[in-house]
Amino acid sequence: MKKYDYLIVGAGLYGAAFAERAAAAGKRVLVIDRRGTIGGNVYTEKIAGIHVHKYGAHIFHTNDDRVWKYVQRFARFNNFINTPVANYKGEIYSLPFNMFTFNKMWGVVTPQEAEAEIARQRQAAGITEPANLEEQAISLVGTDIYEKLIKDYTEKQWGRECRELPAFIIKRLPVRLTYNNNYFNANYQGIPIGGYTKMVEKMLSGIEVRLGVDYLGAREAYEGLAERIIYTGPIDEYFGYCLGALQYRSVRFENELLDTDNFQGNAVVNYTDAETPWTRIIEHKWFEFGKDEDGNDLPKTVISREYSSEWKVGDEPYYPVNDELNGALYEKYRQLGEAEFASKGVIFGGRLGQYRYFDMDQVIAAALAKAEELLNK
């Protein structure tokens, strides 16, 4: 008999949720992670009393009742609502695109006026069936908003011209003919009080966790420890990039602790012009209303400037480039993964293991579903 029932590679949300469910079912579980911290990209560290989202802003939102009930077992959530703004050369616009945006851009007041202006610009552009992101954006919000608030920001973020990007990317952006500034159409939304790290610590309570462990560098030693392996790292790296590397966008963060209580007045400000090198600035204290866990005002602030870049081996992969070329390559790796499951019982999960963009609730839902499937056999 092997020492563990499950070896879980990766202490992010997928790994933590699966580990918690397996341990609750009486399984022997070991979680390892090559970082020295738990939580994956939702890891938060405390600086000057502020929970800093070290790997980028994470705002929990979901319409999934089951997932919402699950995460509340490990954290109490505040009522933070995501209301980002866009800064275009000093002009401030509301995000998501809504009546405040349309009023600032065109001076329109009613939904009917906004609809008419968007329709006029769409018709002027001659778009009927959008073939790429640029055409999809113009068909949704018109040429003016595309040029000021979408084009340069998106090209900085993806490192590609909008005409080269698939249309579906922009479909995730909400467009509203109301004065609703809530970015997410979600029944539940908020930030864990005490930070995400504290939440994941509770998920992994009582479970053996080893940090600073490079599974791929010590694969033989760890493969023999468990009956099954849940792998949440990059699937192409697992197979030694034998078919070539999948493409990702990476992000670099430039953090500053500032001796002021308010830098930008909002948690998220996107910079949508081409001249500004960063894509956005996060002011972390506003995720928790500028207060510490005891409700005291925080005298300082921490900001993070985000710079998007093309990923290369050795960088941290963030966003899968889900175009046709990478989709075809991933499908080949997925088939290798199926063969690995058949021969060794390895299961690939999460954002990197499945090469797709997941919101946090989707990651947890997928982990719970996989746990239910395996543990009920």
C-alpha positions in Angstrom: 0.0 0.0 0.0 1.3 3.5 -0.9 1.6 6.1 1.8 -1.1 8.4 0.4 -4.3 8.1 -1.6 -3.8 11.4 -3.3 -0.7 13.5 -4.1 -1.9 17.0 -5.1 0.6 19.1 -7.0 -0.3 22.7 -6.5 -1.7 24.5 -3.4 -3.9 26.8 -5.4 -7.7 26.9 -5.3 -8.2 23.7 -7.3 -5.6 21.7 -5.3 -6.9 23.1 -1.9 -10.5 22.4 -2.7 -9.8 18.9 -3.9 -7.5 18.2 -1.0 -10.2 19.4 1.5 -12.9 17.2 0.0 -10.6 14.1 -0.2 -9.4 14.6 3.4 -13.0 15.0 4.6 -13.8 11.6 2.9 -11.1 10.0 5.0 -8.4 9.9 2.3 -4.7 10.2 3.0 -3.6 13.4 1.2 -0.3 15.2 0.6 -0.2 18.6 -1.0 3.0 20.0 -2.5 3.8 23.3 -4.2 7.0 24.6 -5.7 6.3 28.1 -4.3 7.0 28.8 -0.7 3.4 29.9 -0.1 -0.1 28.4 -0.4 -3.0 29.8 -2.4 -1.4 29.8 -5.9 -2.2 33.1 -7.6 -4.8 34.2 -4.9 -2.0 34.4 -2.3 -2.2 37.6 -0.3 0.5 39.0 2.0 0.1 41.6 4.6 2.1 44.8 4.2 1.5 47.8 6.5 -1.8 46.1 7.6 -3.0 45.8 4.0 -3.7 42.4 2.4 -1.8 42.7 -0.9 -2.9 40.5 -3.8 0.6 39.5 -4.8 -0.3 37.9 -8.1 -2.9 40.4 -9.3 -6.3 41.5 -8.1 -8.8 38.7 -7.3 -12.4 39.5 -6.6 -14.6 36.6 -5.8 -17.9 36.5 -7.6 -20.3 33.7 -8.4 -23.8 32.7 -9.3 -23.2 29.2 -8.1 -25.0 28.6 -4.8 -23.0 25.5 -4.0 -19.6 27.2 -4.5 -20.7 30.2 -2.4 -21.8 28.0 0.5 -18.6 26.1 0.2 -16.2 29.0 0.4 -18.2 30.6 3.3 -17.2 27.6 5.4 -13.6 28.9 5.3 -14.0 32.7 5.2 -16.4 35.5 5.9 -16.7 37.8 2.9 -17.1 41.5 2.9 -19.5 43.3 0.5 -16.9 44.7 -1.9 -18.4 45.5 -5.3 -16.0 45.8 -8.2 -16.4 49.2 -9.9 -13.2 49.8 -11.9 -12.7 53.0 -13.9 -10.7 53.7 -17.1 -8.2 56.5 -17.3 -7.6 57.6 -20.9 -5.0 60.4 -21.0 -6.6 61.9 -17.8 -10.2 61.4 -18.8 -12.0 59.1 -16.4 -14.7 56.7 -17.7 -16.9 54.1 -15.9 -16.3 50.4 -16.4 -18.2 48.3 -17.2 -19.5 50.2 -20.2 -22.8 51.7 -19.0 -24.9 54.8 -19.2 -22.2 56.8 -17.2 -19.7 55.8 -19.9 -22.0 56.7 -22.8 -22.9 60.0 -21.2 -19.3 61.0 -20.7 -18.4 59.9 -24.2 -21.4 61.3 -26.2 -23.5 63.4 -23.8 -26.4 61.1 -24.2 -28.8 60.7 -21.3 -31.3 58.0 -22.2 -30.7 54.3 -23.1 -32.5 55.0 -26.4 -30.0 57.7 -27.3 -27.1 55.5 -26.4 -28.5 52.6 -28.5 -29.0 54.9 -31.5 -25.4 56.2 -31.3 -23.9 52.7 -31.0 -26.1 51.5 -34.0 -25.0 54.5 -36.0 -21.3 53.8 -35.4 -21.7 50.1 -36.1 -23.4 50.8 -39.4 -20.8 53.4 -40.3 -18.1 50.7 -39.7 -20.0 48.3 -42.0 -19.9 45.4 -39.5 -22.5 42.6 -39.8 -20.7 39.4 -38.6 -17.7 40.3 -36.4 -14.7 38.3 -37.4 -12.2 39.5 -34.7 -12.0 41.4 -31.5 -11.9 44.8 -33.1 -15.1 44.2 -35.1 -16.8 42.6 -32.1 -16.0 45.5 -29.9 -17.2 48.1 -32.4 -20.4 46.1 -32.9 -21.0 46.2 -29.1 -20.1 49.7 -28.1 -19.2 51.7 -31.2 -16.0 53.1 -32.7 -15.4 55.9 -30.2 -15.4 53.7 -27.1 -13.3 51.0 -28.9 -10.7 53.6 -29.9 -10.4 55.2 -26.4 -11.1 52.4 -23.9 -10.5 49.1 -25.6 -8.0 49.1 -28.5 -4.7 50.2 -26.8 -5.5 48.5 -23.5 -6.2 45.2 -25.1 -3.2 45.4 -27.4 -1.0 46.1 -24.3 -2.6 43.2 -22.5 -2.3 40.6 -25.2 0.7 41.9 -27.2 -1.3 41.5 -30.4 -3.3 43.7 -32.6 -7.1 43.6 -31.9 -7.6 42.4 -35.5 -5.5 39.3 -34.7 -7.5 38.4 -31.6 -10.6 36.2 -31.6 -14.0 37.9 -31.1 -15.0 35.9 -28.1 -12.4 37.6 -25.8 -14.4 40.8 -25.7 -17.7 39.1 -25.2 -16.8 38.7 -21.5 -17.0 42.5 -21.0 -20.5 43.6 -19.8 -22.3 46.3 -21.7 -25.3 47.9 -19.9 -27.9 50.5 -20.9 -28.3 51.3 -17.2 -26.4 53.3 -14.6 -25.1 50.2 -12.9 -21.4 50.3 -12.1 -21.1 46.8 -10.8 -18.7 45.0 -13.1 -19.9 41.5 -12.4 -23.4 40.2 -13.0 -23.2 37.9 -10.0 -25.5 37.1 -7.1 -22.6 36.8 -4.7 -19.4 39.0 -4.6 -16.8 40.0 -2.1 -13.3 39.6 -0.7 -12.5 37.2 2.2 -12.0 39.1 5.4 -8.4 38.5 6.4 -7.3 37.7 2.9 -7.3 34.7 0.6 -4.3 33.1 2.2 -6.2 32.8 5.5 -9.1 31.2 3.6 -6.8 28.6 1.9 -5.1 27.9 5.2 -8.4 26.9 6.6 -9.2 24.7 3.6 -5.9 22.9 4.1 -6.2 22.6 7.9 -5.1 19.2 9.1 -3.7 18.3 5.7 0.0 17.6 5.1 1.5 20.4 3.0 5.1 20.6 1.7 6.2 23.9 0.1 9.2 24.7 -2.0 8.9 21.3 -3.7 9.5 21.1 -7.5 7.5 18.0 -8.4 8.8 17.8 -12.0 12.4 17.9 -10.6 11.7 15.0 -8.2 9.0 13.2 -10.1 10.2 9.6 -9.4 10.4 10.1 -5.7 6.9 11.5 -5.5 5.2 9.3 -8.1 5.6 6.3 -5.8 4.0 8.0 -2.8 0.4 8.0 -3.8 -2.2 6.0 -5.6 -3.3 9.0 -7.7 -1.9 12.3 -8.6 -3.8 15.6 -9.1 -1.6 17.8 -11.2 -2.4 21.5 -11.4 0.7 22.8 -13.1 1.1 23.6 -16.8 0.2 20.5 -18.8 2.9 21.2 -21.5 5.6 21.5 -18.8 4.5 18.1 -17.4 5.3 16.5 -20.7 8.6 18.4 -21.1 7.2 20.6 -23.8 7.6 17.6 -26.1 5.0 19.0 -28.6 6.1 22.6 -28.2 5.2 25.2 -25.6 1.7 26.5 -25.3 1.5 30.3 -25.3 0.5 32.4 -22.3 0.6 36.1 -21.4 2.6 36.8 -18.3 2.3 39.8 -15.9 5.0 41.7 -14.0 4.0 43.7 -10.9 5.7 46.8 -9.7 4.7 47.4 -6.1 5.1 50.5 -4.0 4.3 51.3 -0.3 3.3 54.9 -0.2 3.2 57.3 2.7 -0.3 58.5 1.9 -3.8 57.2 2.8 -5.2 57.5 -0.7 -3.4 57.2 -4.0 -6.2 56.9 -6.6 -9.5 56.6 -4.8 -10.4 53.2 -6.3 -9.2 49.6 -6.1 -8.8 49.3 -9.9 -7.9 51.9 -12.5 -7.3 50.7 -16.1 -4.9 52.9 -18.2 -6.3 52.6 -21.7 -3.9 54.7 -23.8 -0.9 53.3 -25.7 1.6 55.7 -24.1 1.2 54.4 -20.5 3.3 51.2 -20.3 1.2 49.6 -17.5 -2.3 48.2 -18.1 -3.7 49.1 -14.7 -2.9 50.2 -11.1 -4.4 48.3 -8.2 -4.7 50.0 -4.8 -5.1 47.1 -2.5 -6.5 48.7 0.6 -9.8 49.6 -1.2 -10.7 45.9 -1.5 -11.3 46.2 2.2 -12.6 49.8 2.3 -9.3 51.2 3.5 -9.5 49.6 6.9 -7.7 46.8 8.7 -9.3 43.7 10.2 -10.2 45.7 13.4 -12.0 48.4 11.4 -9.2 51.0 11.8 -8.3 53.4 9.0 -5.0 52.5 7.3 -2.6 55.5 7.2 -0.5 54.1 4.2 -1.3 52.5 0.9 0.2 49.9 -1.4 -0.2 50.1 -5.1 0.7 47.7 -7.9 1.4 48.6 -11.5 0.7 45.7 -13.8 2.8 45.2 -17.0 1.7 42.5 -19.5 4.3 40.6 -21.4 4.7 37.6 -23.7 5.4 34.5 -21.7 8.6 32.4 -22.1 9.8 29.3 -20.3 10.8 30.3 -16.8 8.2 33.1 -16.5 5.0 32.8 -14.5 2.1 31.8 -16.9 -1.1 33.8 -16.3 -3.5 33.9 -19.2 -3.7 31.1 -21.8 -3.8 32.4 -25.4 -6.9 30.6 -26.5 -6.6 31.0 -30.2 -7.0 28.3 -32.8 -3.3 27.4 -33.0 -2.9 26.9 -29.2 -6.3 25.2 -29.0 -5.1 22.5 -31.5 -1.8 22.1 -29.5 -3.6 21.8 -26.2 -5.9 19.1 -27.7 -2.8 17.0 -28.4 -1.5 17.5 -24.8 -5.0 16.7 -23.5 -4.8 13.3 -25.3 -1.4 12.7 -23.8 -3.0 13.5 -20.4 -5.7 10.9 -21.0 -3.0 8.3 -21.7 -1.2 9.4 -18.5 -4.4 8.9 -16.5 -5.0 5.5 -18.0 -1.4 4.3 -17.2 -0.6 6.2 -14.0 -3.8 7.7 -12.7 -2.7 11.3 -13.2 -5.5 13.9 -13.4 -4.9 17.3 -14.8 -6.9 20.1 -13.3 -7.1 23.9 -12.9 -6.2 26.8 -15.1 -2.8 25.5 -16.2 -3.6 21.8 -16.2 -6.6 22.4 -18.5 -5.2 25.4 -20.4 -8.2 27.7 -20.0 -9.2 30.9 -18.3 -11.1 30.1 -15.1 -12.7 32.5 -12.7 -12.2 31.5 -9.1 -15.6 30.0 -8.6 -15.2 27.9 -11.8 -11.9 26.5 -10.5 -13.6 25.5 -7.2 -16.6 24.1 -9.0 -14.4 22.0 -11.2 -12.4 20.7 -8.2 -15.6 19.8 -6.3 -17.0 18.0 -9.3 -13.8 16.0 -9.8 -13.7 15.1 -6.1 -17.3 14.0 -6.2 -16.6 11.9 -9.3 -13.6 10.2 -7.8 -14.5 9.9 -4.2 -17.9 8.4 -4.9 -16.5 5.5 -6.9 
